[in-house]
Amino acid sequence: MADEQFRDPNRRAFARTVIRQPATVIYGDTSVPVQTLDVGQGGMCFLAGRPIGPGTRCTVTFDVPLGDGPAEVSASLKVVYSSYLAAAQFKIGMVFTELGDDAARVLARYTAAG
């Protein structure tokens, strides 16, 4: 029991950096506009108007603001959690299941600058 108080509460493998960009999440036949909150090499978090169930596999597309202009990132993800914040506002946490080399470079560059 005593060891539990010393465990790192952040179980993420990679740090996250704040990013506030509109994005589009697609799962099945559903396309949902969302607002990104943070991103890292391992995953991201965003706000959505409706919950998306844990385990749902999705694709996300969004622009990453870089010094020389925005870079579009598209990646496959899996929902880890969906938390109610307020009416029509759900915080969705996701992990990348497939992140191409170009997208990984863009995210590494963005998180290193942030």
Rosetta blueprint (number, residue, H / E / L):
1 M L
2 A H
3 D H
4 E H
5 Q H
6 F H
7 R L
8 D L
9 P L
10 N L
11 R L
12 R L
13 A L
14 F L
15 A L
16 R L
17 T E
18 V E
19 I L
20 R L
21 Q L
22 P E
23 A E
24 T E
25 V E
26 I E
27 Y E
28 G L
29 D L
30 T E
31 S E
32 V E
33 P E
34 V E
35 Q E
36 T E
37 L E
38 D E
39 V E
40 G L
41 Q L
42 G L
43 G E
44 M E
45 C E
46 F E
47 L E
48 A E
49 G L
50 R L
51 P L
52 I L
53 G L
54 P L
55 G L
56 T L
57 R E
58 C E
59 T E
60 V E
61 T E
62 F E
63 D E
64 V E
65 P L
66 L L
67 G L
68 D L
69 G L
70 P L
71 A E
72 E E
73 V E
74 S E
75 A E
76 S E
77 L E
78 K E
79 V E
80 V E
81 Y E
82 S E
83 S E
84 Y E
85 L E
86 A E
87 A L
88 A L
89 Q E
90 F E
91 K E
92 I E
93 G E
94 M E
95 V E
96 F E
97 T E
98 E E
99 L L
100 G L
101 D H
102 D H
103 A H
104 A H
105 R H
106 V H
107 L H
108 A H
109 R H
110 Y H
111 T H
112 A H
113 A H
114 G L
